[in-house]
Amino acid sequence: MVRTVLAVTALALMMAGAANAETLLIDRVKQERGAMPTRGLSAAEVERRFGAPTDRLDPAGGQKRQWPTIQRWVYPAFTVYFEKGRVIDAVANKAAPTEVGPKPPIR
């Protein structure tokens, strides 16, 4: 009985810590949402609003007709993904190496 209570308590504490870290990341992304490009913007509009990217990664995909070529631009706070010159997504970069969040883009 005591082991069961200890196991349940330990599990609850681990889950609370994980949920807390995820909530913090989500809160940070919500705060930065207005500071990132939105879906549908053209590449020219992104560059006009946010300046030149720090890095333009090699295109990915495009090996088959049904696999579109994806362009990726890296900014200090986020990475922008384009398909046919339009934003399809923008993802916040990790603020610190210890932050739980997306991995850096594959180069």
SVG drawing of the C-alpha trace seen along z (x, -y; Angstrom):
<svg xmlns="http://www.w3.org/2000/svg" viewBox="-3 -46 26 48">
<polyline fill="none" stroke="black" stroke-width="0.4" points="0.0,0.0 2.8,-2.4 4.7,-1.6 1.6,-2.3 1.1,-5.7 4.7,-6.6 4.6,-5.4 1.5,-7.4 2.9,-10.5 6.2,-10.2 4.3,-9.8 2.1,-12.9 5.2,-15.0 6.9,-13.9 3.8,-14.7 3.4,-18.1 6.9,-19.1 6.5,-18.0 3.2,-19.9 4.7,-23.0 7.6,-23.0 5.2,-22.5 2.9,-25.3 5.8,-27.7 6.8,-27.0 3.2,-27.4 2.9,-30.7 6.1,-32.0 5.0,-31.0 1.6,-32.7 3.4,-35.9 5.6,-35.7 2.8,-34.8 2.3,-38.4 6.1,-38.7 6.1,-35.8 5.0,-35.6 1.5,-34.4 0.3,-31.7 -0.1,-33.0 2.4,-35.9 4.7,-36.0 8.5,-35.7 8.9,-39.3 6.4,-40.4 8.2,-38.4 11.5,-39.9 10.0,-43.4 8.4,-43.0 11.1,-41.0 14.3,-41.8 16.7,-39.4 16.9,-36.0 20.1,-35.0 20.2,-31.8 18.5,-30.4 18.6,-26.6 18.8,-24.4 15.3,-23.5 13.8,-20.2 11.5,-17.9 10.5,-18.1 11.7,-14.7 8.3,-13.8 5.5,-15.9 3.3,-15.3 6.1,-16.3 6.3,-20.1 9.7,-21.9 9.9,-23.6 12.1,-26.6 13.3,-27.4 14.4,-30.7 16.0,-30.9 15.6,-34.1 17.0,-34.4 13.6,-33.8 11.8,-31.6 12.1,-29.5 9.7,-30.2 8.7,-27.4 7.6,-28.4 5.8,-26.4 5.6,-28.1 6.8,-31.4 4.1,-31.5 4.4,-31.0 2.9,-27.6 4.2,-27.7 6.5,-29.6 8.0,-27.8 9.5,-29.4 13.2,-28.5 14.4,-27.4 15.2,-30.3 17.9,-28.4 19.5,-25.0 17.7,-23.8 14.2,-24.8 11.9,-22.0 10.7,-22.6 11.3,-22.0 14.7,-20.9 16.7,-23.2 16.0,-22.8 18.0,-20.0 20.6,-21.5"/>
</svg>
